[in-house]
Amino acid sequence: ASLAETVAALGEVTRGVNGTAEGASRAPGVVATARTNAEKGGEIVARAIDAMTEIQNSSSKIGNIISVIAEIAFQTK
């Protein structure tokens, strides 16, 4: 009975070690995927920053145009 328990325990240990090894072998793939996703996320953020900068510049130009129109309107009263 003791031998059977020992064999069963060793079987469980073996399954645990194999599961850990399988998880470790998958880890590099998971890390590579995470890195790729992070790089893509960084590219998206960079494009969003560029777009916001362009919007800010356009908004400033529109503000200047509105100021000129307001000055002209004030002078024609």
PDB file with SEQRES, HELIX, SHEET and CRYST1 records, atoms N, CA, C and O in Angstrom:
SEQRES   1 A   77  ALA SER LEU ALA GLU THR VAL ALA ALA LEU GLY GLU VAL          
SEQRES   2 A   77  THR ARG GLY VAL ASN GLY THR ALA GLU GLY ALA SER ARG          
SEQRES   3 A   77  ALA PRO GLY VAL VAL ALA THR ALA ARG THR ASN ALA GLU          
SEQRES   4 A   77  LYS GLY GLY GLU ILE VAL ALA ARG ALA ILE ASP ALA MET          
SEQRES   5 A   77  THR GLU ILE GLN ASN SER SER SER LYS ILE GLY ASN ILE          
SEQRES   6 A   77  ILE SER VAL ILE ALA GLU ILE ALA PHE GLN THR LYS              
HELIX    1 AA1 SER A    2  GLN A   75  1                                  74    
CRYST1    1.000    1.000    1.000  90.00  90.00  90.00 P 1           1          
ATOM      1  N   ALA A   1       0.837  -1.194   0.000  1.00  0.00           N  
ATOM      2  CA  ALA A   1       0.000   0.000   0.000  1.00  0.00           C  
ATOM      3  C   ALA A   1       0.877   1.251   0.000  1.00  0.00           C  
ATOM      4  O   ALA A   1       0.596   2.220  -0.705  1.00  0.00           O  
ATOM      5  N   SER A   2       1.925   1.215   0.789  1.00  0.00           N  
ATOM      6  CA  SER A   2       2.829   2.362   0.869  1.00  0.00           C  
ATOM      7  C   SER A   2       3.515   2.593  -0.469  1.00  0.00           C  
ATOM      8  O   SER A   2       3.691   3.738  -0.886  1.00  0.00           O  
ATOM      9  N   LEU A   3       3.897   1.534  -1.136  1.00  0.00           N  
ATOM     10  CA  LEU A   3       4.533   1.647  -2.447  1.00  0.00           C  
ATOM     11  C   LEU A   3       3.554   2.232  -3.455  1.00  0.00           C  
ATOM     12  O   LEU A   3       3.932   3.060  -4.284  1.00  0.00           O  
ATOM     13  N   ALA A   4       2.307   1.807  -3.387  1.00  0.00           N  
ATOM     14  CA  ALA A   4       1.288   2.327  -4.304  1.00  0.00           C  
ATOM     15  C   ALA A   4       1.076   3.818  -4.059  1.00  0.00           C  
ATOM     16  O   ALA A   4       0.915   4.583  -5.010  1.00  0.00           O  
ATOM     17  N   GLU A   5       1.075   4.234  -2.804  1.00  0.00           N  
ATOM     18  CA  GLU A   5       0.922   5.649  -2.481  1.00  0.00           C  
ATOM     19  C   GLU A   5       2.112   6.453  -2.989  1.00  0.00           C  
ATOM     20  O   GLU A   5       1.955   7.563  -3.497  1.00  0.00           O  
ATOM     21  N   THR A   6       3.298   5.882  -2.849  1.00  0.00           N  
ATOM     22  CA  THR A   6       4.509   6.550  -3.321  1.00  0.00           C  
ATOM     23  C   THR A   6       4.468   6.704  -4.837  1.00  0.00           C  
ATOM     24  O   THR A   6       4.803   7.764  -5.365  1.00  0.00           O  
ATOM     25  N   VAL A   7       4.058   5.646  -5.538  1.00  0.00           N  
ATOM     26  CA  VAL A   7       3.965   5.697  -7.001  1.00  0.00           C  
ATOM     27  C   VAL A   7       2.933   6.740  -7.419  1.00  0.00           C  
ATOM     28  O   VAL A   7       3.165   7.490  -8.368  1.00  0.00           O  
ATOM     29  N   ALA A   8       1.794   6.797  -6.722  1.00  0.00           N  
ATOM     30  CA  ALA A   8       0.762   7.780  -7.030  1.00  0.00           C  
ATOM     31  C   ALA A   8       1.282   9.194  -6.800  1.00  0.00           C  
ATOM     32  O   ALA A   8       1.039  10.090  -7.609  1.00  0.00           O  
ATOM     33  N   ALA A   9       1.999   9.391  -5.692  1.00  0.00           N  
ATOM     34  CA  ALA A   9       2.553  10.710  -5.390  1.00  0.00           C  
ATOM     35  C   ALA A   9       3.575  11.114  -6.439  1.00  0.00           C  
ATOM     36  O   ALA A   9       3.601  12.268  -6.867  1.00  0.00           O  
ATOM     37  N   LEU A  10       4.419  10.176  -6.858  1.00  0.00           N  
ATOM     38  CA  LEU A  10       5.406  10.472  -7.901  1.00  0.00           C  
ATOM     39  C   LEU A  10       4.714  10.804  -9.221  1.00  0.00           C  
ATOM     40  O   LEU A  10       5.171  11.668  -9.970  1.00  0.00           O  
ATOM     41  N   GLY A  11       3.613  10.115  -9.500  1.00  0.00           N  
ATOM     42  CA  GLY A  11       2.842  10.423 -10.704  1.00  0.00           C  
ATOM     43  C   GLY A  11       2.310  11.845 -10.677  1.00  0.00           C  
ATOM     44  O   GLY A  11       2.346  12.549 -11.686  1.00  0.00           O  
ATOM     45  N   GLU A  12       1.813  12.267  -9.514  1.00  0.00           N  
ATOM     46  CA  GLU A  12       1.319  13.631  -9.369  1.00  0.00           C  
ATOM     47  C   GLU A  12       2.443  14.647  -9.536  1.00  0.00           C  
ATOM     48  O   GLU A  12       2.277  15.672 -10.198  1.00  0.00           O  
ATOM     49  N   VAL A  13       3.581  14.352  -8.933  1.00  0.00           N  
ATOM     50  CA  VAL A  13       4.741  15.241  -9.068  1.00  0.00           C  
ATOM     51  C   VAL A  13       5.159  15.341 -10.528  1.00  0.00           C  
ATOM     52  O   VAL A  13       5.453  16.427 -11.029  1.00  0.00           O  
ATOM     53  N   THR A  14       5.182  14.195 -11.207  1.00  0.00           N  
ATOM     54  CA  THR A  14       5.560  14.182 -12.621  1.00  0.00           C  
ATOM     55  C   THR A  14       4.596  15.030 -13.440  1.00  0.00           C  
ATOM     56  O   THR A  14       5.018  15.811 -14.293  1.00  0.00           O  
ATOM     57  N   ARG A  15       3.293  14.873 -13.178  1.00  0.00           N  
ATOM     58  CA  ARG A  15       2.304  15.677 -13.909  1.00  0.00           C  
ATOM     59  C   ARG A  15       2.501  17.166 -13.620  1.00  0.00           C  
ATOM     60  O   ARG A  15       2.389  17.999 -14.520  1.00  0.00           O  
ATOM     61  N   GLY A  16       2.791  17.491 -12.381  1.00  0.00           N  
ATOM     62  CA  GLY A  16       3.040  18.892 -12.021  1.00  0.00           C  
ATOM     63  C   GLY A  16       4.256  19.456 -12.722  1.00  0.00           C  
ATOM     64  O   GLY A  16       4.228  20.580 -13.223  1.00  0.00           O  
ATOM     65  N   VAL A  17       5.327  18.676 -12.760  1.00  0.00           N  
ATOM     66  CA  VAL A  17       6.559  19.116 -13.435  1.00  0.00           C  
ATOM     67  C   VAL A  17       6.302  19.284 -14.924  1.00  0.00           C  
ATOM     68  O   VAL A  17       6.745  20.260 -15.529  1.00  0.00           O  
ATOM     69  N   ASN A  18       5.583  18.330 -15.517  1.00  0.00           N  
ATOM     70  CA  ASN A  18       5.274  18.436 -16.949  1.00  0.00           C  
ATOM     71  C   ASN A  18       4.413  19.660 -17.239  1.00  0.00           C  
ATOM     72  O   ASN A  18       4.630  20.348 -18.237  1.00  0.00           O  
ATOM     73  N   GLY A  19       3.437  19.937 -16.375  1.00  0.00           N  
ATOM     74  CA  GLY A  19       2.604  21.126 -16.550  1.00  0.00           C  
ATOM     75  C   GLY A  19       3.418  22.402 -16.454  1.00  0.00           C  
ATOM     76  O   GLY A  19       3.217  23.338 -17.228  1.00  0.00           O  
ATOM     77  N   THR A  20       4.333  22.434 -15.504  1.00  0.00           N  
ATOM     78  CA  THR A  20       5.203  23.598 -15.361  1.00  0.00           C  
ATOM     79  C   THR A  20       6.089  23.765 -16.585  1.00  0.00           C  
ATOM     80  O   THR A  20       6.283  24.883 -17.063  1.00  0.00           O  
ATOM     81  N   ALA A  21       6.625  22.669 -17.092  1.00  0.00           N  
ATOM     82  CA  ALA A  21       7.473  22.726 -18.288  1.00  0.00           C  
ATOM     83  C   ALA A  21       6.688  23.219 -19.494  1.00  0.00           C  
ATOM     84  O   ALA A  21       7.194  24.015 -20.285  1.00  0.00           O  
ATOM     85  N   GLU A  22       5.448  22.748 -19.637  1.00  0.00           N  
ATOM     86  CA  GLU A  22       4.617  23.203 -20.750  1.00  0.00           C  
ATOM     87  C   GLU A  22       4.339  24.704 -20.632  1.00  0.00           C  
ATOM     88  O   GLU A  22       4.395  25.439 -21.618  1.00  0.00           O  
ATOM     89  N   GLY A  23       4.041  25.139 -19.418  1.00  0.00           N  
ATOM     90  CA  GLY A  23       3.800  26.572 -19.205  1.00  0.00           C  
ATOM     91  C   GLY A  23       5.037  27.394 -19.513  1.00  0.00           C  
ATOM     92  O   GLY A  23       4.942  28.465 -20.113  1.00  0.00           O  
ATOM     93  N   ALA A  24       6.192  26.900 -19.106  1.00  0.00           N  
ATOM     94  CA  ALA A  24       7.447  27.609 -19.368  1.00  0.00           C  
ATOM     95  C   ALA A  24       7.745  27.657 -20.859  1.00  0.00           C  
ATOM     96  O   ALA A  24       8.288  28.646 -21.353  1.00  0.00           O  
ATOM     97  N   SER A  25       7.397  26.601 -21.576  1.00  0.00           N  
ATOM     98  CA  SER A  25       7.673  26.593 -23.018  1.00  0.00           C  
ATOM     99  C   SER A  25       6.738  27.549 -23.763  1.00  0.00           C  
ATOM    100  O   SER A  25       7.077  28.030 -24.845  1.00  0.00           O  
ATOM    101  N   ARG A  26       5.568  27.823 -23.191  1.00  0.00           N  
ATOM    102  CA  ARG A  26       4.631  28.761 -23.825  1.00  0.00           C  
ATOM    103  C   ARG A  26       4.969  30.208 -23.483  1.00  0.00           C  
ATOM    104  O   ARG A  26       4.552  31.121 -24.196  1.00  0.00           O  
ATOM    105  N   ALA A  27       5.705  30.428 -22.425  1.00  0.00           N  
ATOM    106  CA  ALA A  27       6.001  31.775 -21.946  1.00  0.00           C  
ATOM    107  C   ALA A  27       6.673  32.659 -23.003  1.00  0.00           C  
ATOM    108  O   ALA A  27       6.255  33.805 -23.164  1.00  0.00           O  
ATOM    109  N   PRO A  28       7.689  32.188 -23.729  1.00  0.00           N  
ATOM    110  CA  PRO A  28       8.304  33.071 -24.727  1.00  0.00           C  
ATOM    111  C   PRO A  28       7.314  33.546 -25.794  1.00  0.00           C  
ATOM    112  O   PRO A  28       7.380  34.694 -26.234  1.00  0.00           O  
ATOM    113  N   GLY A  29       6.411  32.680 -26.205  1.00  0.00           N  
ATOM    114  CA  GLY A  29       5.403  33.081 -27.184  1.00  0.00           C  
ATOM    115  C   GLY A  29       4.473  34.142 -26.636  1.00  0.00           C  
ATOM    116  O   GLY A  29       4.122  35.099 -27.326  1.00  0.00           O  
ATOM    117  N   VAL A  30       4.080  33.962 -25.386  1.00  0.00           N  
ATOM    118  CA  VAL A  30       3.205  34.944 -24.743  1.00  0.00           C  
ATOM    119  C   VAL A  30       3.927  36.281 -24.605  1.00  0.00           C  
ATOM    120  O   VAL A  30       3.341  37.338 -24.840  1.00  0.00           O  
ATOM    121  N   VAL A  31       5.187  36.230 -24.228  1.00  0.00           N  
ATOM    122  CA  VAL A  31       5.975  37.457 -24.084  1.00  0.00           C  
ATOM    123  C   VAL A  31       6.138  38.147 -25.434  1.00  0.00           C  
ATOM    124  O   VAL A  31       6.025  39.369 -25.525  1.00  0.00           O  
ATOM    125  N   ALA A  32       6.399  37.377 -26.474  1.00  0.00           N  
ATOM    126  CA  ALA A  32       6.550  37.961 -27.816  1.00  0.00           C  
ATOM    127  C   ALA A  32       5.255  38.624 -28.263  1.00  0.00           C  
ATOM    128  O   ALA A  32       5.281  39.710 -28.841  1.00  0.00           O  
ATOM    129  N   THR A  33       4.131  37.984 -28.003  1.00  0.00           N  
ATOM    130  CA  THR A  33       2.836  38.563 -28.371  1.00  0.00           C  
ATOM    131  C   THR A  33       2.583  39.848 -27.599  1.00  0.00           C  
ATOM    132  O   THR A  33       2.117  40.839 -28.160  1.00  0.00           O  
ATOM    133  N   ALA A  34       2.894  39.825 -26.307  1.00  0.00           N  
ATOM    134  CA  ALA A  34       2.708  41.020 -25.477  1.00  0.00           C  
ATOM    135  C   ALA A  34       3.588  42.160 -25.982  1.00  0.00           C  
ATOM    136  O   ALA A  34       3.158  43.312 -26.021  1.00  0.00           O  
ATOM    137  N   ARG A  35       4.808  41.838 -26.363  1.00  0.00           N  
ATOM    138  CA  ARG A  35       5.721  42.874 -26.869  1.00  0.00           C  
ATOM    139  C   ARG A  35       5.196  43.461 -28.164  1.00  0.00           C  
ATOM    140  O   ARG A  35       5.208  44.679 -28.346  1.00  0.00           O  
ATOM    141  N   THR A  36       4.734  42.601 -29.068  1.00  0.00           N  
ATOM    142  CA  THR A  36       4.186  43.074 -30.337  1.00  0.00           C  
ATOM    143  C   THR A  36       2.988  43.983 -30.092  1.00  0.00           C  
ATOM    144  O   THR A  36       2.865  45.042 -30.708  1.00  0.00           O  
ATOM    145  N   ASN A  37       2.108  43.562 -29.189  1.00  0.00           N  
ATOM    146  CA  ASN A  37       0.928  44.375 -28.877  1.00  0.00           C  
ATOM    147  C   ASN A  37       1.321  45.714 -28.268  1.00  0.00           C  
ATOM    148  O   ASN A  37       0.713  46.741 -28.572  1.00  0.00           O  
ATOM    149  N   ALA A  38       2.330  45.706 -27.416  1.00  0.00           N  
ATOM    150  CA  ALA A  38       2.797  46.950 -26.802  1.00  0.00           C  
ATOM    151  C   ALA A  38       3.389  47.886 -27.849  1.00  0.00           C  
ATOM    152  O   ALA A  38       3.171  49.096 -27.800  1.00  0.00           O  
ATOM    153  N   GLU A  39       4.136  47.324 -28.792  1.00  0.00           N  
ATOM    154  CA  GLU A  39       4.706  48.149 -29.855  1.00  0.00           C  
ATOM    155  C   GLU A  39       3.608  48.760 -30.717  1.00  0.00           C  
ATOM    156  O   GLU A  39       3.672  49.937 -31.071  1.00  0.00           O  
ATOM    157  N   LYS A  40       2.600  47.955 -31.054  1.00  0.00           N  
ATOM    158  CA  LYS A  40       1.482  48.476 -31.840  1.00  0.00           C  
ATOM    159  C   LYS A  40       0.750  49.563 -31.063  1.00  0.00           C  
ATOM    160  O   LYS A  40       0.345  50.580 -31.627  1.00  0.00           O  
ATOM    161  N   GLY A  41       0.586  49.337 -29.760  1.00  0.00           N  
ATOM    162  CA  GLY A  41      -0.061  50.347 -28.919  1.00  0.00           C  
ATOM    163  C   GLY A  41       0.726  51.646 -28.910  1.00  0.00           C  
ATOM    164  O   GLY A  41       0.144  52.730 -28.952  1.00  0.00           O  
ATOM    165  N   GLY A  42       2.042  51.540 -28.854  1.00  0.00           N  
ATOM    166  CA  GLY A  42       2.899  52.731 -28.889  1.00  0.00           C  
ATOM    167  C   GLY A  42       2.761  53.482 -30.193  1.00  0.00           C  
ATOM    168  O   GLY A  42       2.741  54.712 -30.201  1.00  0.00           O  
ATOM    169  N   GLU A  43       2.666  52.755 -31.302  1.00  0.00           N  
ATOM    170  CA  GLU A  43       2.486  53.386 -32.609  1.00  0.00           C  
ATOM    171  C   GLU A  43       1.143  54.107 -32.674  1.00  0.00           C  
ATOM    172  O   GLU A  43       1.053  55.210 -33.214  1.00  0.00           O  
ATOM    173  N   ILE A  44       0.110  53.492 -32.129  1.00  0.00           N  
ATOM    174  CA  ILE A  44      -1.217  54.106 -32.132  1.00  0.00           C  
ATOM    175  C   ILE A  44      -1.214  55.385 -31.294  1.00  0.00           C  
ATOM    176  O   ILE A  44      -1.798  56.393 -31.690  1.00  0.00           O  
ATOM    177  N   VAL A  45      -0.556  55.338 -30.139  1.00  0.00           N  
ATOM    178  CA  VAL A  45      -0.476  56.521 -29.288  1.00  0.00           C  
ATOM    179  C   VAL A  45       0.292  57.628 -30.005  1.00  0.00           C  
ATOM    180  O   VAL A  45      -0.102  58.792 -29.935  1.00  0.00           O  
ATOM    181  N   ALA A  46       1.366  57.290 -30.684  1.00  0.00           N  
ATOM    182  CA  ALA A  46       2.147  58.299 -31.414  1.00  0.00           C  
ATOM    183  C   ALA A  46       1.296  58.954 -32.498  1.00  0.00           C  
ATOM    184  O   ALA A  46       1.349  60.170 -32.681  1.00  0.00           O  
ATOM    185  N   ARG A  47       0.510  58.147 -33.218  1.00  0.00           N  
ATOM    186  CA  ARG A  47      -0.364  58.718 -34.259  1.00  0.00           C  
ATOM    187  C   ARG A  47      -1.441  59.602 -33.636  1.00  0.00           C  
ATOM    188  O   ARG A  47      -1.790  60.647 -34.186  1.00  0.00           O  
ATOM    189  N   ALA A  48      -1.964  59.178 -32.486  1.00  0.00           N  
ATOM    190  CA  ALA A  48      -2.979  59.990 -31.815  1.00  0.00           C  
ATOM    191  C   ALA A  48      -2.397  61.330 -31.372  1.00  0.00           C  
ATOM    192  O   ALA A  48      -3.060  62.361 -31.482  1.00  0.00           O  
ATOM    193  N   ILE A  49      -1.174  61.319 -30.878  1.00  0.00           N  
ATOM    194  CA  ILE A  49      -0.516  62.569 -30.461  1.00  0.00           C  
ATOM    195  C   ILE A  49      -0.317  63.475 -31.668  1.00  0.00           C  
ATOM    196  O   ILE A  49      -0.550  64.680 -31.585  1.00  0.00           O  
ATOM    197  N   ASP A  50       0.115  62.901 -32.795  1.00  0.00           N  
ATOM    198  CA  ASP A  50       0.283  63.696 -34.020  1.00  0.00           C  
ATOM    199  C   ASP A  50      -1.043  64.312 -34.451  1.00  0.00           C  
ATOM    200  O   ASP A  50      -1.096  65.484 -34.824  1.00  0.00           O  
ATOM    201  N   ALA A  51      -2.112  63.520 -34.398  1.00  0.00           N  
ATOM    202  CA  ALA A  51      -3.429  64.021 -34.792  1.00  0.00           C  
ATOM    203  C   ALA A  51      -3.881  65.145 -33.865  1.00  0.00           C  
ATOM    204  O   ALA A  51      -4.425  66.149 -34.324  1.00  0.00           O  
ATOM    205  N   MET A  52      -3.656  64.978 -32.558  1.00  0.00           N  
ATOM    206  CA  MET A  52      -4.054  66.017 -31.612  1.00  0.00           C  
ATOM    207  C   MET A  52      -3.250  67.299 -31.829  1.00  0.00           C  
ATOM    208  O   MET A  52      -3.778  68.401 -31.679  1.00  0.00           O  
ATOM    209  N   THR A  53      -1.977  67.152 -32.182  1.00  0.00           N  
ATOM    210  CA  THR A  53      -1.146  68.326 -32.466  1.00  0.00           C  
ATOM    211  C   THR A  53      -1.674  69.057 -33.686  1.00  0.00           C  
ATOM    212  O   THR A  53      -1.741  70.286 -33.691  1.00  0.00           O  
ATOM    213  N   GLU A  54      -2.050  68.314 -34.721  1.00  0.00           N  
ATOM    214  CA  GLU A  54      -2.616  68.937 -35.915  1.00  0.00           C  
ATOM    215  C   GLU A  54      -3.931  69.634 -35.596  1.00  0.00           C  
ATOM    216  O   GLU A  54      -4.189  70.729 -36.096  1.00  0.00           O  
ATOM    217  N   ILE A  55      -4.761  69.012 -34.769  1.00  0.00           N  
ATOM    218  CA  ILE A  55      -6.034  69.620 -34.372  1.00  0.00           C  
ATOM    219  C   ILE A  55      -5.778  70.913 -33.601  1.00  0.00           C  
ATOM    220  O   ILE A  55      -6.468  71.913 -33.802  1.00  0.00           O  
ATOM    221  N   GLN A  56      -4.780  70.883 -32.715  1.00  0.00           N  
ATOM    222  CA  GLN A  56      -4.450  72.082 -31.945  1.00  0.00           C  
ATOM    223  C   GLN A  56      -3.989  73.202 -32.869  1.00  0.00           C  
ATOM    224  O   GLN A  56      -4.391  74.354 -32.703  1.00  0.00           O  
ATOM    225  N   ASN A  57      -3.148  72.866 -33.841  1.00  0.00           N  
ATOM    226  CA  ASN A  57      -2.672  73.884 -34.788  1.00  0.00           C  
ATOM    227  C   ASN A  57      -3.826  74.445 -35.606  1.00  0.00           C  
ATOM    228  O   ASN A  57      -3.913  75.655 -35.814  1.00  0.00           O  
ATOM    229  N   SER A  58      -4.710  73.569 -36.070  1.00  0.00           N  
ATOM    230  CA  SER A  58      -5.864  74.026 -36.842  1.00  0.00           C  
ATOM    231  C   SER A  58      -6.772  74.904 -35.992  1.00  0.00           C  
ATOM    232  O   SER A  58      -7.287  75.917 -36.465  1.00  0.00           O  
ATOM    233  N   SER A  59      -6.963  74.515 -34.750  1.00  0.00           N  
ATOM    234  CA  SER A  59      -7.804  75.293 -33.848  1.00  0.00           C  
ATOM    235  C   SER A  59      -7.227  76.684 -33.636  1.00  0.00           C  
ATOM    236  O   SER A  59      -7.967  77.666 -33.588  1.00  0.00           O  
ATOM    237  N   SER A  60      -5.917  76.769 -33.511  1.00  0.00           N  
ATOM    238  CA  SER A  60      -5.260  78.058 -33.339  1.00  0.00           C  
ATOM    239  C   SER A  60      -5.464  78.933 -34.573  1.00  0.00           C  
ATOM    240  O   SER A  60      -5.734  80.128 -34.457  1.00  0.00           O  
ATOM    241  N   LYS A  61      -5.333  78.330 -35.751  1.00  0.00           N  
ATOM    242  CA  LYS A  61      -5.536  79.085 -36.994  1.00  0.00           C  
ATOM    243  C   LYS A  61      -6.980  79.561 -37.102  1.00  0.00           C  
ATOM    244  O   LYS A  61      -7.229  80.693 -37.514  1.00  0.00           O  
ATOM    245  N   ILE A  62      -7.925  78.713 -36.738  1.00  0.00           N  
ATOM    246  CA  ILE A  62      -9.340  79.092 -36.777  1.00  0.00           C  
ATOM    247  C   ILE A  62      -9.594  80.245 -35.796  1.00  0.00           C  
ATOM    248  O   ILE A  62     -10.345  81.172 -36.100  1.00  0.00           O  
ATOM    249  N   GLY A  63      -8.969  80.178 -34.630  1.00  0.00           N  
ATOM    250  CA  GLY A  63      -9.101  81.260 -33.652  1.00  0.00           C  
ATOM    251  C   GLY A  63      -8.590  82.577 -34.211  1.00  0.00           C  
ATOM    252  O   GLY A  63      -9.202  83.624 -33.998  1.00  0.00           O  
ATOM    253  N   ASN A  64      -7.467  82.529 -34.930  1.00  0.00           N  
ATOM    254  CA  ASN A  64      -6.920  83.741 -35.541  1.00  0.00           C  
ATOM    255  C   ASN A  64      -7.872  84.299 -36.602  1.00  0.00           C  
ATOM    256  O   ASN A  64      -8.086  85.508 -36.680  1.00  0.00           O  
ATOM    257  N   ILE A  65      -8.434  83.418 -37.406  1.00  0.00           N  
ATOM    258  CA  ILE A  65      -9.371  83.844 -38.448  1.00  0.00           C  
ATOM    259  C   ILE A  65     -10.604  84.482 -37.811  1.00  0.00           C  
ATOM    260  O   ILE A  65     -11.085  85.511 -38.283  1.00  0.00           O  
ATOM    261  N   ILE A  66     -11.109  83.881 -36.755  1.00  0.00           N  
ATOM    262  CA  ILE A  66     -12.281  84.435 -36.065  1.00  0.00           C  
ATOM    263  C   ILE A  66     -11.953  85.809 -35.487  1.00  0.00           C  
ATOM    264  O   ILE A  66     -12.789  86.712 -35.521  1.00  0.00           O  
ATOM    265  N   SER A  67     -10.758  85.971 -34.963  1.00  0.00           N  
ATOM    266  CA  SER A  67     -10.351  87.267 -34.420  1.00  0.00           C  
ATOM    267  C   SER A  67     -10.324  88.328 -35.511  1.00  0.00           C  
ATOM    268  O   SER A  67     -10.788  89.447 -35.292  1.00  0.00           O  
ATOM    269  N   VAL A  68      -9.798  87.999 -36.665  1.00  0.00           N  
ATOM    270  CA  VAL A  68      -9.753  88.944 -37.785  1.00  0.00           C  
ATOM    271  C   VAL A  68     -11.172  89.314 -38.215  1.00  0.00           C  
ATOM    272  O   VAL A  68     -11.472  90.485 -38.447  1.00  0.00           O  
ATOM    273  N   ILE A  69     -12.043  88.307 -38.319  1.00  0.00           N  
ATOM    274  CA  ILE A  69     -13.430  88.576 -38.710  1.00  0.00           C  
ATOM    275  C   ILE A  69     -14.106  89.468 -37.674  1.00  0.00           C  
ATOM    276  O   ILE A  69     -14.842  90.389 -38.029  1.00  0.00           O  
ATOM    277  N   ALA A  70     -13.856  89.195 -36.394  1.00  0.00           N  
ATOM    278  CA  ALA A  70     -14.449  90.018 -35.334  1.00  0.00           C  
ATOM    279  C   ALA A  70     -13.944  91.452 -35.411  1.00  0.00           C  
ATOM    280  O   ALA A  70     -14.721  92.384 -35.205  1.00  0.00           O  
ATOM    281  N   GLU A  71     -12.671  91.650 -35.701  1.00  0.00           N  
ATOM    282  CA  GLU A  71     -12.120  92.997 -35.820  1.00  0.00           C  
ATOM    283  C   GLU A  71     -12.736  93.730 -37.000  1.00  0.00           C  
ATOM    284  O   GLU A  71     -13.071  94.910 -36.897  1.00  0.00           O  
ATOM    285  N   ILE A  72     -12.886  93.034 -38.122  1.00  0.00           N  
ATOM    286  CA  ILE A  72     -13.497  93.650 -39.301  1.00  0.00           C  
ATOM    287  C   ILE A  72     -14.949  94.017 -38.986  1.00  0.00           C  
ATOM    288  O   ILE A  72     -15.414  95.100 -39.340  1.00  0.00           O  
ATOM    289  N   ALA A  73     -15.652  93.109 -38.323  1.00  0.00           N  
ATOM    290  CA  ALA A  73     -17.056  93.365 -37.982  1.00  0.00           C  
ATOM    291  C   ALA A  73     -17.148  94.566 -37.035  1.00  0.00           C  
ATOM    292  O   ALA A  73     -18.053  95.388 -37.178  1.00  0.00           O  
ATOM    293  N   PHE A  74     -16.241  94.679 -36.085  1.00  0.00           N  
ATOM    294  CA  PHE A  74     -16.250  95.790 -35.147  1.00  0.00           C  
ATOM    295  C   PHE A  74     -16.015  97.101 -35.866  1.00  0.00           C  
ATOM    296  O   PHE A  74     -16.632  98.110 -35.522  1.00  0.00           O  
ATOM    297  N   GLN A  75     -15.117  97.111 -36.877  1.00  0.00           N  
ATOM    298  CA  GLN A  75     -14.784  98.337 -37.599  1.00  0.00           C  
ATOM    299  C   GLN A  75     -15.911  98.783 -38.528  1.00  0.00           C  
ATOM    300  O   GLN A  75     -16.010  99.962 -38.869  1.00  0.00           O  
ATOM    301  N   THR A  76     -16.753  97.845 -38.932  1.00  0.00           N  
ATOM    302  CA  THR A  76     -17.819  98.207 -39.872  1.00  0.00           C  
ATOM    303  C   THR A  76     -19.090  98.625 -39.145  1.00  0.00           C  
ATOM    304  O   THR A  76     -20.079  98.948 -39.803  1.00  0.00           O  
ATOM    305  N   LYS A  77     -19.103  98.631 -37.823  1.00  0.00           N  
ATOM    306  CA  LYS A  77     -20.314  99.058 -37.083  1.00  0.00           C  
ATOM    307  C   LYS A  77     -20.497 100.527 -37.151  1.00  0.00           C  
ATOM    308  O   LYS A  77     -21.456 101.056 -36.589  1.00  0.00           O  
TER     309      LYS A  77                                                      
END                                                                             
